Amino acid sequence: MRDKTVIPIGPFHPLQEEPEFFELIVEGEKVVDVDVHIGYNHRGIEKIAESKTFDQMVFLVERICGICSTSHPIANCNAVEDIAGIEIPERAKYIRSIVGELERLHSHLLWLGLAGHFIGYNTLWMWAWKYREPILDLFEAITGNRNHYAMMKPGGVRRDIKEEDIASLLKGLNEAEKKIGMLTRAALDDPVLAARLKGIGILSKEDAIAYGAVGPTARASGVSIDVRRDDPYAAYGLVEWQVITQETGDVLAKTVVRLLECFESIKIIRQCLKKLHAVKGEIATKVREIPPGEGIGHHEAPRGETFHYVRSDGSNTPVRLKVRAPTYVNLPTCKVTVPGENVADATLILASIDPCYCCTERVTTINKKTGRRELRGEDLLRLCRKKTEKIKKKLGKLNG
Amino acid sequence: MANDVIKKLKGKIEKKILHWEEKSPKRYYITIPKEDLLEVVEFIFVQQKARFIIESGIDTPRGIEILYHFSFDRLNKMVTLKVLVSKEKCEIESISKLIPGANWIEREIAELLGVTFLNHPDPRRLLLSEDWPRKEYPLRQKVKENK
């Protein structure tokens, strides 16, 4: 039998720039097993939520992630509204969908750029990120922020979209559509991309179901699930659009799903903006108190279903908040997609689910006596050395 | 059509139900005894092909409540199974062998709430570091968040 070697990627990922640690166990060039270690950045958001009011909780969950920073608030508001049985005004529904879909656009472009960067195709990276910028400008025009939009609250939204802004927003959207169209055609025609992405990291339909995969990861494997269609909330039941699926389950299929979804998002935003001309009125229902009970809210984030469970005891703070980010169920699929592939492809396959680690982990260790953060620079260095020693020992064991 | 699955489920587990709550036509909360967990999960996930969303736990005065969220996506129905385990004998059968997707979350609940999952294929820690005290469970109510 040939020797096995462990290739460590992390604990700080050199490309994804987030704290996670992959142990690739390889035989020659081939990966035979993979193990994922997370928890380097667990922030205890579920615990912190228990001491926040329902209004404050929305701001807290917005900070779970910087990229899908409106997905958690939408899911959270859906959950709180589910407890109290609140119906939000129609105008608020359109605004929620507009912000949610703009987020999908910028997130998918961000991923496409990163995927290009991962395979050393930096032209794609720079194009994708260049065309992502105008989307962020649209965000600024609508919400006042390029990120962390603070638009959602239980009962509706916080800011209205002005009548006179709609024309310029539509214009910006048309521009974005042209550019994304060009980028899509170029990317899908590119022989280099096809050579690197086709047929690698295949996730079968059965495995996608067994692992409970969601979002583009599941849809690329032929599992047609999309919360926006299956459990319509916000304005998704009021506009025309389609769920994109592919059958092959490889990295190329995931790319195709994400790129084509961009156009569906644009379709949704355009319809919603036009409806805002006709649908006037309040943008939020007054929420007085949240009755005791439990509620489930979910939102189709760019990476898949974001799930929030909230339990209330009738006071102004929740008893429990459970957050399940899409990466939490998508990442474990690497157990079946990575083994059998080359080391060079492994990084891309691991990135193909569009992982988001800050969503997946939510604790920072605090020293109870002093109230200080327990990990300082020197501690991190010490831990880092300890880990390297451990890996070295393991390597010795495997090779010996 | 949409109600068929719920009727079937009710028929199948009729005798096992401790509490049945239909919060809305889209949300069902069903409390069952912990001995019947595997059988009911097998029926919902394997036979009825529901999607496993996630599992979670809550520290309540009566014990630790474990929730299993399932979704019948195309029918727009969510079924939550609830099982109560006592704090004295805080253990329950793992469902990870039936559903590989439950592997991580059971490791997380084990370290954050102190529930032992019997026959779990990989009972290592997931999020907490190796030097976190063994018997301290951060999501228990008596642990207060340090402001």
HADDOCK unambig.tbl for C-alpha pairs under 7 A between the chains (distance, minus, plus):
assign (segid A and resid 38 and name CA) (segid B and resid 126 and name CA) 6.56 0.50 0.50
assign (segid A and resid 38 and name CA) (segid B and resid 127 and name CA) 5.97 0.50 0.50
assign (segid A and resid 39 and name CA) (segid B and resid 126 and name CA) 6.57 0.50 0.50
assign (segid A and resid 39 and name CA) (segid B and resid 127 and name CA) 3.84 0.50 0.50
assign (segid A and resid 39 and name CA) (segid B and resid 128 and name CA) 6.12 0.50 0.50
assign (segid A and resid 42 and name CA) (segid B and resid 127 and name CA) 6.72 0.50 0.50
assign (segid A and resid 47 and name CA) (segid B and resid 139 and name CA) 6.34 0.50 0.50
assign (segid A and resid 47 and name CA) (segid B and resid 145 and name CA) 6.78 0.50 0.50
assign (segid A and resid 48 and name CA) (segid B and resid 145 and name CA) 6.45 0.50 0.50
assign (segid A and resid 210 and name CA) (segid B and resid 99 and name CA) 5.83 0.50 0.50
assign (segid A and resid 210 and name CA) (segid B and resid 100 and name CA) 5.98 0.50 0.50
assign (segid A and resid 210 and name CA) (segid B and resid 101 and name CA) 6.22 0.50 0.50
assign (segid A and resid 211 and name CA) (segid B and resid 99 and name CA) 6.86 0.50 0.50
assign (segid A and resid 211 and name CA) (segid B and resid 100 and name CA) 5.49 0.50 0.50
assign (segid A and resid 211 and name CA) (segid B and resid 101 and name CA) 3.87 0.50 0.50
assign (segid A and resid 212 and name CA) (segid B and resid 51 and name CA) 6.31 0.50 0.50
assign (segid A and resid 212 and name CA) (segid B and resid 52 and name CA) 5.64 0.50 0.50
assign (segid A and resid 212 and name CA) (segid B and resid 53 and name CA) 6.56 0.50 0.50
assign (segid A and resid 212 and name CA) (segid B and resid 101 and name CA) 5.71 0.50 0.50
assign (segid A and resid 225 and name CA) (segid B and resid 73 and name CA) 6.85 0.50 0.50
assign (segid A and resid 230 and name CA) (segid B and resid 73 and name CA) 5.68 0.50 0.50
assign (segid A and resid 230 and name CA) (segid B and resid 74 and name CA) 5.70 0.50 0.50
assign (segid A and resid 230 and name CA) (segid B and resid 76 and name CA) 5.66 0.50 0.50
assign (segid A and resid 231 and name CA) (segid B and resid 76 and name CA) 5.46 0.50 0.50
assign (segid A and resid 320 and name CA) (segid B and resid 58 and name CA) 6.88 0.50 0.50
assign (segid A and resid 322 and name CA) (segid B and resid 56 and name CA) 6.95 0.50 0.50
assign (segid A and resid 329 and name CA) (segid B and resid 101 and name CA) 6.42 0.50 0.50
assign (segid A and resid 371 and name CA) (segid B and resid 146 and name CA) 6.77 0.50 0.50
